Amino acid sequence: MFDSVEEVREALAGEGYIADERLATTVFLQTRLDKPLLIEGPAGVGKTELAKVLAAATGRRLLRLQCYEGQDETKALYEWDYGKQLLYTQILREKIGQIVADATDLGEAVERIGAQESVFFSDRFLAPRPLLEAVRSEEPVVLLVDEIDRADEALEAVLLELLGEYQVSVPEIGTFVARHAPYVILTSNNTRDLAAALKRRCLHLFLDYPAADRELEIVRSKNTGLSDALAGQLVGIVRGLRELELRKAPSISETIDWARTLAVLGVDELSGQVLSDTVSVVVKYDKDVRKALDALPRLVDPNAKVPDSLHPHDHGHSHNHSHGGHDHGPGHDHPRGGHNHSHDDDDHGADGRAARAAKDKPGRFTDGYYGTPKKAGQAASLGRRRAL
């Protein structure tokens, strides 16, 4: 157990994780209050990594439950080893015959066999999964429930007993209570709202992209091979890309990957050309790449103009230079020398932070996304496909 917030920061830093005051304070409270910690935020800001580092810093074993749509309690809590039960049934068939050999009728035989039922539903045949294993562990553990927002709401209900009392009930056996309270960390990428009952049982932390100086410190701590000066410039460029309205903003881990990529290439100066050649390290969708290519020269040099080599025309879609029947009116200026790449791309200058904040509300995803309820027609169609 940590004695102070500063000790938490030092322990995490010793494992290569740079934590700010708020994060370190929350982890300190988690270890002192024995409360689960729910961390929400965009992908790639260090939520999962925190659990790994906490386990390493405290010397605890890490147990991980990776959530996904359609997951049920048998994959999270426990299941019965039916194959083993069947094998034992075959081995003990002769013994069972001896038990019922002198039974006067079928009812008495069933009663005698029923009395042996506990033999087959005992600890011997129980196959624990991460949640039950965390409770039954003889040594303290860190339990990571990763991307809980991907799972169905039913799994949240299964978690409530564990999060509230650090115990798991197995109807056929009884209740297992943790000998050592595990450090439980749940992560969410905010793809859907979580139940209030789950949030009420947890400490809460929203982990966002870090400030520039902290992100630079993180990149430097990873020994990417890129000079400090170029690393500082690269962090500024990545932060500029996050200001765009991208489908997926660059994460911290991708910033580190970009720094390593540039170091491997032996880059000693960040130019629009070298950044455009490697931008796919941090930008993963075609439309985002086009927006990034437009912005990179400006991010490197605010007075720069976009060279033609950075403005590819073959994106698999047509470019209408004459604009056909589009009447833009007099005085209309065509961006980038008159090349209109896409009429639906007029949001290059949009504030990315405001756009992402506007999306952070219930119902912003399509039906069926990560377990959200499907419309009746979609559900029926899905049922027919599965039946086939």
DAMO-V322888 format. One record per pair of residues at least 24 apart in sequence whose C-alpha atoms are under 10 Angstrom apart, sorted by sequence separation. I is the first residue (numbers start at 0). J is the second residue. D is the distance in whole Angstrom. If there is no record, write none. Layout:
i->I j->J d->D
i->I j->J d->D
This chain:
i->3 j->27 d->7
i->4 j->28 d->9
i->211 j->235 d->7
i->214 j->238 d->10
i->230 j->254 d->9
i->233 j->257 d->8
i->234 j->258 d->9
i->256 j->280 d->7
i->257 j->281 d->7
i->271 j->295 d->6
i->272 j->296 d->8
i->316 j->340 d->9
i->317 j->341 d->9
i->318 j->342 d->10
i->1 j->26 d->9
i->2 j->27 d->8
i->3 j->28 d->10
i->230 j->255 d->9
i->233 j->258 d->7
i->255 j->280 d->10
i->256 j->281 d->8
i->270 j->295 d->9
i->271 j->296 d->5
i->274 j->299 d->9
i->289 j->314 d->9
i->310 j->335 d->9
i->316 j->341 d->9
i->1 j->27 d->7
i->211 j->237 d->10
i->253 j->279 d->10
i->254 j->280 d->8
i->255 j->281 d->9
i->270 j->296 d->8
i->271 j->297 d->9
i->312 j->338 d->9
i->314 j->340 d->9
i->0 j->27 d->9
i->1 j->28 d->10
i->18 j->45 d->10
i->22 j->49 d->10
i->26 j->53 d->9
i->130 j->157 d->10
i->134 j->161 d->8
i->211 j->238 d->8
i->230 j->257 d->10
i->253 j->280 d->7
i->254 j->281 d->7
i->271 j->298 d->9
i->312 j->339 d->10
i->313 j->340 d->10
i->2 j->30 d->10
i->17 j->45 d->10
i->130 j->158 d->8
i->133 j->161 d->10
i->210 j->238 d->9
i->230 j->258 d->7
i->233 j->261 d->10
i->253 j->281 d->5
i->270 j->298 d->10
i->271 j->299 d->7
i->286 j->314 d->9
i->307 j->335 d->9
i->310 j->338 d->10
i->312 j->340 d->8
i->1 j->30 d->7
i->2 j->31 d->9
i->16 j->45 d->9
i->209 j->238 d->10
i->229 j->258 d->9
i->230 j->259 d->10
i->252 j->281 d->9
i->253 j->282 d->9
i->270 j->299 d->7
i->271 j->300 d->9
i->285 j->314 d->8
i->306 j->335 d->9
i->307 j->336 d->10
i->311 j->340 d->10
i->0 j->30 d->6
i->1 j->31 d->8
i->131 j->161 d->9
i->208 j->238 d->9
i->225 j->255 d->10
i->251 j->281 d->9
i->269 j->299 d->7
i->270 j->300 d->9
i->305 j->335 d->7
i->310 j->340 d->9
i->0 j->31 d->7
i->18 j->49 d->9
i->87 j->118 d->10
i->88 j->119 d->9
i->130 j->161 d->8
i->134 j->165 d->7
i->135 j->166 d->9
i->230 j->261 d->10
i->249 j->280 d->9
i->250 j->281 d->7
i->304 j->335 d->9
i->305 j->336 d->10
i->16 j->48 d->8
i->17 j->49 d->10
i->87 j->119 d->8
i->133 j->165 d->9
i->134 j->166 d->6
i->135 j->167 d->9
i->223 j->255 d->7
i->225 j->257 d->10
i->226 j->258 d->9
i->229 j->261 d->9
i->230 j->262 d->10
i->249 j->281 d->5
i->250 j->282 d->10
i->271 j->303 d->9
i->16 j->49 d->7
i->133 j->166 d->9
i->134 j->167 d->7
i->163 j->196 d->10
i->208 j->241 d->9
i->218 j->251 d->8
i->222 j->255 d->9
i->223 j->256 d->8
i->225 j->258 d->6
i->229 j->262 d->10
i->236 j->269 d->10
i->248 j->281 d->8
i->249 j->282 d->6
i->275 j->308 d->9
i->276 j->309 d->9
i->84 j->118 d->9
i->85 j->119 d->9
i->131 j->165 d->10
i->133 j->167 d->10
i->163 j->197 d->9
i->217 j->251 d->8
i->218 j->252 d->9
i->221 j->255 d->7
i->223 j->257 d->9
i->224 j->258 d->8
i->225 j->259 d->7
i->247 j->281 d->9
i->248 j->282 d->7
i->249 j->283 d->9
i->271 j->305 d->9
i->272 j->306 d->9
i->275 j->309 d->7
i->16 j->51 d->10
i->84 j->119 d->6
i->130 j->165 d->10
i->131 j->166 d->8
i->132 j->167 d->10
i->162 j->197 d->8
i->217 j->252 d->10
i->220 j->255 d->10
i->221 j->256 d->10
i->223 j->258 d->6
i->224 j->259 d->6
i->225 j->260 d->9
i->247 j->282 d->7
i->248 j->283 d->9
i->271 j->306 d->9
i->274 j->309 d->10
i->275 j->310 d->10
i->16 j->52 d->7
i->83 j->119 d->9
i->84 j->120 d->9
i->130 j->166 d->9
i->131 j->167 d->6
i->162 j->198 d->10
i->163 j->199 d->9
i->164 j->200 d->10
i->215 j->251 d->10
i->218 j->254 d->8
i->219 j->255 d->9
i->222 j->258 d->9
i->223 j->259 d->5
i->224 j->260 d->9
i->225 j->261 d->7
i->226 j->262 d->8
i->232 j->268 d->10
i->233 j->269 d->8
i->246 j->282 d->9
i->247 j->283 d->7
i->272 j->308 d->8
i->14 j->51 d->9
i->15 j->52 d->8
i->16 j->53 d->9
i->87 j->124 d->10
i->130 j->167 d->8
i->131 j->168 d->9
i->148 j->185 d->10
i->159 j->196 d->8
i->160 j->197 d->10
i->162 j->199 d->10
i->163 j->200 d->6
i->214 j->251 d->7
i->217 j->254 d->10
i->218 j->255 d->6
i->221 j->258 d->10
i->222 j->259 d->9
i->223 j->260 d->9
i->224 j->261 d->9
i->225 j->262 d->5
i->229 j->266 d->9
i->232 j->269 d->8
i->245 j->282 d->9
i->246 j->283 d->9
i->247 j->284 d->8
i->272 j->309 d->7
i->11 j->49 d->8
i->14 j->52 d->6
i->81 j->119 d->9
i->131 j->169 d->9
i->139 j->177 d->9
i->143 j->181 d->10
i->147 j->185 d->7
i->148 j->186 d->8
i->149 j->187 d->8
i->155 j->193 d->8
i->156 j->194 d->9
i->159 j->197 d->6
i->162 j->200 d->6
i->163 j->201 d->9
i->217 j->255 d->8
i->218 j->256 d->9
i->221 j->259 d->9
i->223 j->261 d->9
i->224 j->262 d->5
i->225 j->263 d->9
i->229 j->267 d->8
i->236 j->274 d->10
i->245 j->283 d->10
i->246 j->284 d->7
i->271 j->309 d->8
i->13 j->52 d->9
i->14 j->53 d->9
i->80 j->119 d->10
i->81 j->120 d->10
i->84 j->123 d->9
i->138 j->177 d->10
i->139 j->178 d->8
i->140 j->179 d->8
i->141 j->180 d->9
i->142 j->181 d->6
i->143 j->182 d->8
i->144 j->183 d->8
i->145 j->184 d->8
i->146 j->185 d->7
i->147 j->186 d->6
i->148 j->187 d->5
i->149 j->188 d->9
i->155 j->194 d->7
i->158 j->197 d->8
i->159 j->198 d->10
i->161 j->200 d->10
i->162 j->201 d->8
i->215 j->254 d->10
i->219 j->258 d->10
i->223 j->262 d->7
i->224 j->263 d->8
i->228 j->267 d->10
i->229 j->268 d->7
i->230 j->269 d->10
i->245 j->284 d->9
i->246 j->285 d->10
i->248 j->287 d->9
i->12 j->52 d->9
i->14 j->54 d->10
i->79 j->119 d->9
i->80 j->120 d->10
i->83 j->123 d->9
i->84 j->124 d->7
i->135 j->175 d->7
i->137 j->177 d->9
i->138 j->178 d->8
i->139 j->179 d->5
i->140 j->180 d->8
i->141 j->181 d->6
i->142 j->182 d->6
i->143 j->183 d->6
i->144 j->184 d->6
i->145 j->185 d->6
i->146 j->186 d->5
i->147 j->187 d->6
i->148 j->188 d->7
i->149 j->189 d->9
i->152 j->192 d->10
i->156 j->196 d->8
i->159 j->199 d->10
i->160 j->200 d->10
i->208 j->248 d->10
i->214 j->254 d->9
i->215 j->255 d->10
i->218 j->258 d->8
i->223 j->263 d->9
i->225 j->265 d->9
i->226 j->266 d->10
i->228 j->268 d->10
i->229 j->269 d->7
i->246 j->286 d->8
i->247 j->287 d->8
i->11 j->52 d->6
i->14 j->55 d->7
i->79 j->120 d->8
i->83 j->124 d->7
i->84 j->125 d->10
i->134 j->175 d->7
i->135 j->176 d->7
i->136 j->177 d->8
i->137 j->178 d->7
i->138 j->179 d->7
i->139 j->180 d->7
i->140 j->181 d->5
i->141 j->182 d->5
i->142 j->183 d->5
i->143 j->184 d->5
i->144 j->185 d->5
i->145 j->186 d->5
i->146 j->187 d->5
i->147 j->188 d->8
i->148 j->189 d->7
i->149 j->190 d->7
i->150 j->191 d->10
i->152 j->193 d->8
i->155 j->196 d->9
i->156 j->197 d->8
i->159 j->200 d->8
i->208 j->249 d->10
i->214 j->255 d->10
i->218 j->259 d->10
i->224 j->265 d->9
i->225 j->266 d->8
i->226 j->267 d->8
i->233 j->274 d->9
i->237 j->278 d->10
i->240 j->281 d->9
i->245 j->286 d->8
i->246 j->287 d->7
i->10 j->52 d->9
i->11 j->53 d->7
i->13 j->55 d->10
i->14 j->56 d->7
i->79 j->121 d->9
i->82 j->124 d->9
i->83 j->125 d->10
i->134 j->176 d->6
i->135 j->177 d->6
i->136 j->178 d->8
i->137 j->179 d->8
i->138 j->180 d->10
i->139 j->181 d->6
i->140 j->182 d->7
i->141 j->183 d->6
i->142 j->184 d->6
i->143 j->185 d->6
i->144 j->186 d->6
i->145 j->187 d->7
i->146 j->188 d->6
i->147 j->189 d->9
i->148 j->190 d->6
i->149 j->191 d->8
i->151 j->193 d->10
i->152 j->194 d->8
i->155 j->197 d->7
i->208 j->250 d->8
i->209 j->251 d->8
i->225 j->267 d->8
i->240 j->282 d->9
i->245 j->287 d->5
i->293 j->335 d->9
i->10 j->53 d->8
i->11 j->54 d->10
i->13 j->56 d->8
i->79 j->122 d->9
i->80 j->123 d->9
i->81 j->124 d->8
i->134 j->177 d->4
i->135 j->178 d->7
i->136 j->179 d->8
i->138 j->181 d->9
i->139 j->182 d->8
i->140 j->183 d->9
i->141 j->184 d->8
i->142 j->185 d->8
i->143 j->186 d->8
i->144 j->187 d->9
i->145 j->188 d->10
i->146 j->189 d->9
i->147 j->190 d->10
i->148 j->191 d->6
i->208 j->251 d->7
i->244 j->287 d->8
i->245 j->288 d->9
i->11 j->55 d->9
i->12 j->56 d->9
i->79 j->123 d->10
i->80 j->124 d->5
i->81 j->125 d->9
i->125 j->169 d->10
i->131 j->175 d->8
i->133 j->177 d->8
i->134 j->178 d->7
i->135 j->179 d->9
i->136 j->180 d->10
i->146 j->190 d->9
i->147 j->191 d->10
i->148 j->192 d->7
i->237 j->281 d->8
i->243 j->287 d->9
i->10 j->55 d->9
i->11 j->56 d->6
i->79 j->124 d->6
i->80 j->125 d->6
i->81 j->126 d->10
i->131 j->176 d->10
i->132 j->177 d->10
i->133 j->178 d->10
i->134 j->179 d->8
i->136 j->181 d->9
i->148 j->193 d->7
i->237 j->282 d->10
i->245 j->290 d->8
i->7 j->53 d->9
i->10 j->56 d->6
i->11 j->57 d->10
i->78 j->124 d->9
i->79 j->125 d->5
i->80 j->126 d->6
i->131 j->177 d->9
i->133 j->179 d->9
i->134 j->180 d->8
i->147 j->193 d->8
i->244 j->290 d->9
i->245 j->291 d->9
i->9 j->56 d->10
i->10 j->57 d->8
i->78 j->125 d->6
i->79 j->126 d->6
i->80 j->127 d->10
i->125 j->172 d->10
i->133 j->180 d->9
i->134 j->181 d->7
i->240 j->287 d->10
i->243 j->290 d->8
i->244 j->291 d->10
i->77 j->125 d->7
i->78 j->126 d->5
i->79 j->127 d->9
i->133 j->181 d->7
i->243 j->291 d->8
i->7 j->56 d->9
i->77 j->126 d->6
i->78 j->127 d->7
i->122 j->171 d->10
i->133 j->182 d->9
i->7 j->57 d->10
i->76 j->126 d->9
i->77 j->127 d->4
i->78 j->128 d->8
i->120 j->170 d->10
i->121 j->171 d->8
i->122 j->172 d->8
i->133 j->183 d->9
i->240 j->290 d->9
i->241 j->291 d->10
i->76 j->127 d->6
i->77 j->128 d->5
i->120 j->171 d->6
i->121 j->172 d->6
i->240 j->291 d->7
i->243 j->294 d->9
i->289 j->340 d->9
i->75 j->127 d->8
i->76 j->128 d->5
i->77 j->129 d->8
i->119 j->171 d->10
i->120 j->172 d->7
i->239 j->291 d->9
i->240 j->292 d->10
i->73 j->126 d->9
i->74 j->127 d->9
i->75 j->128 d->5
i->76 j->129 d->6
i->77 j->130 d->8
i->130 j->183 d->10
i->294 j->347 d->8
i->73 j->127 d->9
i->74 j->128 d->6
i->75 j->129 d->6
i->76 j->130 d->5
i->77 j->131 d->6
i->117 j->171 d->8
i->237 j->291 d->10
i->240 j->294 d->8
i->290 j->344 d->8
i->293 j->347 d->8
i->294 j->348 d->9
i->73 j->128 d->8
i->74 j->129 d->8
i->75 j->130 d->6
i->76 j->131 d->5
i->77 j->132 d->9
i->116 j->171 d->10
i->117 j->172 d->8
i->239 j->294 d->8
i->240 j->295 d->8
i->286 j->341 d->10
i->289 j->344 d->9
i->1 j->57 d->9
i->72 j->128 d->9
i->74 j->130 d->9
i->75 j->131 d->8
i->76 j->132 d->8
i->239 j->295 d->9
i->290 j->346 d->9
i->291 j->347 d->9
i->0 j->57 d->8
i->75 j->132 d->10
i->76 j->133 d->10
i->290 j->347 d->6
i->72 j->130 d->9
i->236 j->294 d->9
i->237 j->295 d->10
i->239 j->297 d->10
i->240 j->298 d->8
i->286 j->344 d->8
i->289 j->347 d->10
i->290 j->348 d->10
i->236 j->295 d->8
i->239 j->298 d->7
i->236 j->296 d->10
i->238 j->298 d->10
i->239 j->299 d->10
i->287 j->347 d->10
i->236 j->297 d->9
i->237 j->298 d->9
i->236 j->298 d->6
i->235 j->298 d->8
i->236 j->299 d->7
i->64 j->128 d->9
i->65 j->129 d->10
i->235 j->299 d->9
i->63 j->128 d->10
i->64 j->129 d->6
i->233 j->298 d->10
i->62 j->128 d->10
i->63 j->129 d->7
i->64 j->130 d->8
i->232 j->298 d->10
i->233 j->299 d->9
i->62 j->129 d->6
i->63 j->130 d->9
i->232 j->299 d->8
i->61 j->129 d->10
i->62 j->130 d->8
i->75 j->144 d->10
i->62 j->132 d->8
i->63 j->133 d->10
i->62 j->133 d->7
i->61 j->133 d->9
i->60 j->133 d->9
i->60 j->136 d->10
i->60 j->138 d->8
i->61 j->139 d->9
i->62 j->140 d->7
i->63 j->141 d->8
i->64 j->142 d->8
i->65 j->143 d->8
i->66 j->144 d->7
i->67 j->145 d->9
i->76 j->154 d->10
i->59 j->138 d->8
i->60 j->139 d->7
i->61 j->140 d->6
i->62 j->141 d->6
i->63 j->142 d->6
i->64 j->143 d->6
i->65 j->144 d->6
i->66 j->145 d->6
i->67 j->146 d->8
i->68 j->147 d->10
i->70 j->149 d->9
i->71 j->150 d->9
i->75 j->154 d->8
i->59 j->139 d->6
i->60 j->140 d->5
i->61 j->141 d->5
i->62 j->142 d->5
i->63 j->143 d->5
i->64 j->144 d->5
i->65 j->145 d->5
i->66 j->146 d->6
i->67 j->147 d->8
i->68 j->148 d->9
i->69 j->149 d->9
i->70 j->150 d->6
i->71 j->151 d->8
i->58 j->139 d->9
i->59 j->140 d->5
i->60 j->141 d->6
i->61 j->142 d->6
i->62 j->143 d->6
i->63 j->144 d->6
i->64 j->145 d->6
i->65 j->146 d->7
i->66 j->147 d->6
i->67 j->148 d->8
i->68 j->149 d->6
i->69 j->150 d->7
i->70 j->151 d->7
i->72 j->153 d->9
i->76 j->157 d->8
i->57 j->139 d->9
i->58 j->140 d->9
i->59 j->141 d->6
i->60 j->142 d->8
i->61 j->143 d->7
i->62 j->144 d->9
i->63 j->145 d->7
i->64 j->146 d->9
i->65 j->147 d->8
i->66 j->148 d->8
i->67 j->149 d->5
i->68 j->150 d->5
i->69 j->151 d->6
i->70 j->152 d->10
i->71 j->153 d->8
i->72 j->154 d->7
i->75 j->157 d->9
i->76 j->158 d->9
i->57 j->140 d->9
i->58 j->141 d->9
i->59 j->142 d->10
i->64 j->147 d->9
i->66 j->149 d->6
i->67 j->150 d->5
i->68 j->151 d->6
i->69 j->152 d->10
i->70 j->153 d->9
i->71 j->154 d->6
i->72 j->155 d->10
i->75 j->158 d->9
i->57 j->141 d->9
i->65 j->149 d->9
i->66 j->150 d->5
i->67 j->151 d->8
i->68 j->152 d->10
i->69 j->153 d->9
i->70 j->154 d->7
i->72 j->156 d->10
i->54 j->139 d->10
i->65 j->150 d->9
i->66 j->151 d->9
i->69 j->154 d->9
i->72 j->157 d->7
i->76 j->161 d->10
i->54 j->140 d->7
i->55 j->141 d->9
i->68 j->154 d->10
i->71 j->157 d->9
i->72 j->158 d->9
i->54 j->141 d->6
i->53 j->141 d->8
i->54 j->142 d->9
i->66 j->154 d->9
i->52 j->141 d->10
i->54 j->143 d->10
i->51 j->141 d->8
i->77 j->167 d->10
i->50 j->141 d->7
i->51 j->142 d->10
i->76 j->167 d->8
i->78 j->169 d->10
i->50 j->142 d->8
i->51 j->143 d->8
i->76 j->168 d->10
i->77 j->169 d->9
i->50 j->143 d->6
i->76 j->169 d->9
i->49 j->143 d->10
i->50 j->144 d->9
i->50 j->145 d->10
i->47 j->143 d->8
i->46 j->143 d->10
i->47 j->144 d->9
i->47 j->145 d->7
i->46 j->145 d->9
i->47 j->146 d->9
i->46 j->146 d->10
i->245 j->346 d->10
i->244 j->346 d->7
i->245 j->347 d->9
i->243 j->346 d->8
i->244 j->347 d->7
i->248 j->351 d->9
i->42 j->146 d->10
i->243 j->347 d->7
i->244 j->348 d->8
i->245 j->349 d->10
i->248 j->352 d->10
i->242 j->347 d->10
i->243 j->348 d->7
i->244 j->349 d->6
i->246 j->351 d->10
i->242 j->348 d->9
i->243 j->349 d->6
i->244 j->350 d->7
i->245 j->351 d->7
i->35 j->142 d->9
i->36 j->143 d->10
i->37 j->144 d->9
i->38 j->145 d->10
i->39 j->146 d->9
i->242 j->349 d->8
i->243 j->350 d->6
i->244 j->351 d->4
i->245 j->352 d->10
i->248 j->355 d->9
i->38 j->146 d->10
i->39 j->147 d->10
i->242 j->350 d->6
i->243 j->351 d->4
i->244 j->352 d->8
i->247 j->355 d->10
i->39 j->148 d->10
i->241 j->350 d->9
i->242 j->351 d->4
i->243 j->352 d->8
i->244 j->353 d->9
i->245 j->354 d->9
i->246 j->355 d->9
i->37 j->147 d->10
i->241 j->351 d->6
i->242 j->352 d->6
i->243 j->353 d->10
i->244 j->354 d->6
i->245 j->355 d->9
i->240 j->351 d->9
i->241 j->352 d->8
i->242 j->353 d->9
i->243 j->354 d->9
i->244 j->355 d->8
i->239 j->351 d->10
i->242 j->354 d->9
i->243 j->355 d->10
i->242 j->355 d->10
i->241 j->355 d->10
i->62 j->181 d->10
i->61 j->181 d->10
i->63 j->183 d->10
i->66 j->186 d->10
i->60 j->181 d->10
i->61 j->182 d->10
i->62 j->183 d->10
i->63 j->184 d->10
i->64 j->185 d->9
i->59 j->181 d->9
i->59 j->182 d->9
i->35 j->161 d->10
i->36 j->162 d->10
i->35 j->162 d->6
i->34 j->162 d->8
i->35 j->163 d->9
i->54 j->182 d->9
i->34 j->163 d->8
i->53 j->182 d->9
i->34 j->164 d->10
i->35 j->165 d->10
i->34 j->165 d->10
i->53 j->184 d->10
i->33 j->165 d->10
i->50 j->182 d->9
i->50 j->183 d->8
i->51 j->184 d->10
i->50 j->184 d->6
i->49 j->184 d->9
i->50 j->185 d->9
i->50 j->186 d->9
i->47 j->184 d->8
i->46 j->184 d->9
i->47 j->185 d->9
i->46 j->185 d->9
i->47 j->186 d->7
i->46 j->186 d->6
i->47 j->187 d->10
i->45 j->186 d->10
i->46 j->187 d->8
i->46 j->188 d->9
i->42 j->186 d->10
i->35 j->180 d->10
i->42 j->187 d->9
i->43 j->188 d->9
i->34 j->180 d->9
i->35 j->181 d->9
i->36 j->182 d->8
i->37 j->183 d->8
i->38 j->184 d->7
i->39 j->185 d->8
i->40 j->186 d->8
i->41 j->187 d->8
i->42 j->188 d->6
i->33 j->180 d->7
i->34 j->181 d->9
i->35 j->182 d->7
i->36 j->183 d->6
i->37 j->184 d->6
i->38 j->185 d->6
i->39 j->186 d->6
i->40 j->187 d->7
i->41 j->188 d->5
i->42 j->189 d->9
i->33 j->181 d->8
i->34 j->182 d->8
i->35 j->183 d->5
i->36 j->184 d->5
i->37 j->185 d->5
i->38 j->186 d->5
i->39 j->187 d->5
i->40 j->188 d->5
i->41 j->189 d->7
i->33 j->182 d->7
i->34 j->183 d->8
i->35 j->184 d->6
i->36 j->185 d->6
i->37 j->186 d->6
i->38 j->187 d->6
i->39 j->188 d->6
i->40 j->189 d->6
i->41 j->190 d->9
i->30 j->180 d->10
i->33 j->183 d->9
i->34 j->184 d->9
i->35 j->185 d->8
i->36 j->186 d->8
i->37 j->187 d->8
i->38 j->188 d->9
i->39 j->189 d->6
i->40 j->190 d->10
i->30 j->181 d->9
i->38 j->189 d->10
i->39 j->190 d->10
i->30 j->182 d->7
i->29 j->182 d->8
i->30 j->183 d->10
i->29 j->183 d->9
i->29 j->184 d->9
i->26 j->182 d->10
i->26 j->184 d->10
i->46 j->204 d->10
i->46 j->205 d->10
i->37 j->197 d->9
i->46 j->206 d->7
i->37 j->198 d->7
i->45 j->206 d->8
i->46 j->207 d->10
i->35 j->197 d->10
i->36 j->198 d->9
i->44 j->206 d->7
i->45 j->207 d->9
i->35 j->198 d->10
i->37 j->200 d->9
i->38 j->201 d->9
i->43 j->206 d->10
i->44 j->207 d->6
i->45 j->208 d->9
i->36 j->200 d->9
i->37 j->201 d->6
i->38 j->202 d->8
i->39 j->203 d->8
i->40 j->204 d->9
i->41 j->205 d->9
i->42 j->206 d->10
i->43 j->207 d->9
i->44 j->208 d->6
i->35 j->200 d->7
i->36 j->201 d->5
i->37 j->202 d->6
i->38 j->203 d->6
i->39 j->204 d->6
i->40 j->205 d->6
i->41 j->206 d->8
i->42 j->207 d->9
i->43 j->208 d->9
i->44 j->209 d->8
i->34 j->200 d->7
i->35 j->201 d->5
i->36 j->202 d->5
i->37 j->203 d->5
i->38 j->204 d->5
i->39 j->205 d->5
i->40 j->206 d->5
i->41 j->207 d->7
i->42 j->208 d->10
i->34 j->201 d->6
i->35 j->202 d->6
i->36 j->203 d->6
i->37 j->204 d->6
i->38 j->205 d->6
i->39 j->206 d->6
i->40 j->207 d->6
i->41 j->208 d->8
i->192 j->359 d->10
i->33 j->201 d->10
i->34 j->202 d->6
i->35 j->203 d->9
i->36 j->204 d->7
i->37 j->205 d->8
i->38 j->206 d->7
i->39 j->207 d->8
i->40 j->208 d->9
i->191 j->359 d->9
i->192 j->360 d->8
i->33 j->202 d->10
i->190 j->359 d->9
i->191 j->360 d->8
i->192 j->361 d->6
i->32 j->202 d->9
i->189 j->359 d->8
i->190 j->360 d->9
i->191 j->361 d->6
i->192 j->362 d->9
i->189 j->360 d->9
i->190 j->361 d->9
i->191 j->362 d->8
i->29 j->201 d->9
i->189 j->361 d->9
i->190 j->362 d->9
i->191 j->363 d->9
i->29 j->202 d->7
i->190 j->363 d->8
i->191 j->364 d->8
i->28 j->202 d->8
i->29 j->203 d->10
i->190 j->364 d->7
i->26 j->202 d->9
i->25 j->202 d->8
i->191 j->368 d->9
i->25 j->203 d->8
i->26 j->204 d->10
i->190 j->368 d->8
i->191 j->369 d->8
i->25 j->204 d->7
i->190 j->369 d->7
i->191 j->370 d->9
i->192 j->371 d->10
i->190 j->370 d->10
i->191 j->371 d->8
i->190 j->371 d->9
i->22 j->204 d->8
i->21 j->204 d->9
i->22 j->205 d->9
i->21 j->205 d->10
i->22 j->206 d->8
i->21 j->206 d->10
i->19 j->209 d->9
i->18 j->209 d->10
i->19 j->210 d->10
i->19 j->213 d->8
i->18 j->213 d->9
i->17 j->213 d->8
i->17 j->214 d->9
i->17 j->216 d->7
i->18 j->217 d->9
i->16 j->216 d->10
i->17 j->217 d->6
i->16 j->217 d->7
i->17 j->218 d->10
i->15 j->217 d->8
i->17 j->220 d->8
i->16 j->220 d->8
i->12 j->217 d->10
i->15 j->220 d->7
i->16 j->221 d->9
i->42 j->247 d->9
i->43 j->248 d->9
i->44 j->249 d->10
i->45 j->250 d->9
i->15 j->221 d->7
i->41 j->247 d->9
i->42 j->248 d->9
i->43 j->249 d->8
i->44 j->250 d->6
i->45 j->251 d->8
i->41 j->248 d->9
i->42 j->249 d->9
i->43 j->250 d->5
i->44 j->251 d->6
i->45 j->252 d->8
i->12 j->220 d->9
i->41 j->249 d->10
i->42 j->250 d->7
i->43 j->251 d->6
i->44 j->252 d->7
i->41 j->250 d->8
i->42 j->251 d->9
i->43 j->252 d->6
i->44 j->253 d->10
i->42 j->252 d->10
i->43 j->253 d->8
i->43 j->254 d->10
i->151 j->369 d->8
i->152 j->370 d->8
i->149 j->368 d->9
i->150 j->369 d->7
i->151 j->370 d->6
i->152 j->371 d->9
i->149 j->369 d->5
i->150 j->370 d->7
i->151 j->371 d->8
i->148 j->369 d->7
i->149 j->370 d->7
i->150 j->371 d->10
i->151 j->372 d->10
i->148 j->370 d->8
i->149 j->371 d->9
i->148 j->371 d->10
i->68 j->367 d->10
i->68 j->368 d->9
i->69 j->369 d->9
i->68 j->369 d->6
i->69 j->370 d->7
i->67 j->369 d->8
i->68 j->370 d->6
i->67 j->370 d->9
i->68 j->371 d->9
i->41 j->355 d->10
